Every structure is written in C-alpha cells, then in structure tokens.
C-alpha cells in the first residue's frame, strides 16, 4: 500500500505529534508499505541540520527522519516553506534533492492509497 504522511507542526512544540507520526510511518514502512513523507509549514525544520533537539526532549527528530530517508522512505519538503516557515527560515535542508513543490505533493496525493496528516 502507498501511504503519504503530511506533517505541518513544528517538530519540538511541546507535544509528541511529530514524533508519533514518524514512529507510525517507520512501522508501516517496516511492514512493507511504500511510505512517503511530505513536510510543510513549520514541520520543515525536521529537515534542517541546524535544528538541534532541545534538552527536554528524548528523541532527535532530525536524526530520526534522516535515518528513515536513508533507509528508503521517500521524503519531500516544501520549497516555498524553506523561506517562509519554521524557526530556521532560509536555512538549507539536509539534502538538496528533497526540496519540492506543491505540484509534487499533489502528484503524491493522487498516487497514494491513504493520506495521513500530523
């Protein structure tokens, strides 16, 4: 099954929303699903090396998403949001090839069986 996760929230916002979404994506991928992640709005900070885990958080979400990408989960990050969103506006993403467009997101939505948002 093709499953698309769309993240919107700031990674370290005092909740476990982003972490739980990544955990679910990882488990579904490990079960053999084609998992795709699209980061937009303030969630784009999860794709920036300059975003360091706060001391009061157990999990490093940037490291987590980088490992998921390295292991084969498809990842795209909103190009417009790079300059407009997150705490680290205009900072680069950890891999230039993940920078994407709304057109790419629309294609992924059309191609997938399920869309889940966090």
C-alpha positions in Angstrom: 0.0 0.0 0.0 1.2 3.5 -0.7 0.8 5.8 2.3 1.5 9.5 2.4 2.2 11.4 5.6 1.9 15.2 5.5 3.4 17.0 8.5 2.6 20.6 9.4 3.5 21.1 13.0 6.8 22.5 14.5 8.9 19.4 15.5 9.6 20.4 19.1 6.3 22.1 20.0 5.8 20.6 23.5 3.8 17.6 22.2 4.6 14.2 20.7 2.7 14.8 17.5 5.6 14.8 15.1 7.4 12.0 16.9 4.3 9.8 16.9 3.7 10.5 13.2 7.3 9.5 12.4 7.0 6.4 14.5 3.9 5.3 12.7 5.5 6.0 9.3 8.5 3.9 10.3 6.4 0.9 11.4 4.3 1.0 8.3 7.5 1.1 6.2 8.9 -1.8 8.1 5.7 -3.8 7.4 6.4 -3.4 3.6 4.4 -0.3 2.7 5.5 2.4 0.3 5.8 5.3 2.7 6.1 8.9 1.6 6.6 11.9 3.9 6.0 15.5 2.9 7.0 18.3 5.3 5.4 21.7 5.0 4.7 24.7 7.2 6.7 24.6 10.4 7.5 20.9 10.2 10.2 21.8 7.6 12.5 22.3 10.5 12.7 18.5 10.8 14.8 18.6 7.5 17.3 21.1 8.8 20.6 20.0 10.4 20.7 23.3 12.3 17.6 22.2 14.3 19.0 20.7 17.4 17.0 18.6 19.8 16.0 20.6 22.9 17.4 19.2 26.2 13.9 18.4 27.5 13.1 16.0 24.5 14.0 12.4 24.5 14.1 12.0 20.7 16.1 13.8 18.0 13.5 14.1 15.2 16.0 15.4 12.6 18.2 12.3 13.1 15.1 10.1 13.1 13.8 11.5 9.7 17.3 11.4 8.2 17.7 7.7 9.1 14.2 7.0 7.7 15.1 8.7 4.4 18.5 6.9 4.3 16.6 3.6 4.8 14.3 4.2 1.8 11.3 6.2 3.0 10.5 8.8 0.3 10.9 12.4 1.6 10.0 15.7 0.1 10.0 19.1 1.7 8.1 22.2 0.6 10.4 24.6 -1.2 8.3 27.7 -0.6 8.2 26.9 3.2 12.0 26.9 3.3 12.0 30.7 3.3 8.6 31.2 5.0 8.3 28.7 7.8 9.9 27.3 10.8 12.2 28.8 13.4 15.2 28.4 11.0 13.8 30.3 7.9 16.1 30.3 4.9 18.3 27.6 6.3 19.0 24.7 3.9 17.6 21.2 4.1 19.9 18.4 4.9 19.7 17.0 1.4 19.1 19.4 -1.6 17.2 16.8 -3.6 14.4 16.7 -1.0 13.3 20.3 -1.8 10.0 20.0 -3.6 6.8 21.8 -4.8 3.1 21.8 -4.2 2.8 20.1 -7.6 4.9 17.2 -6.4 2.6 16.9 -3.3 -0.5 16.9 -5.5 1.0 14.1 -7.5 1.8 12.1 -4.4 -1.8 12.6 -3.1 -3.2 11.3 -6.4 -0.8 8.3 -6.4 -1.3 7.1 -2.8 -3.9 4.9 -1.3 -4.0 6.7 2.1 -3.1 10.2 3.2 -2.4 10.9 6.9 -1.7 14.3 8.4 0.1 15.3 11.5 
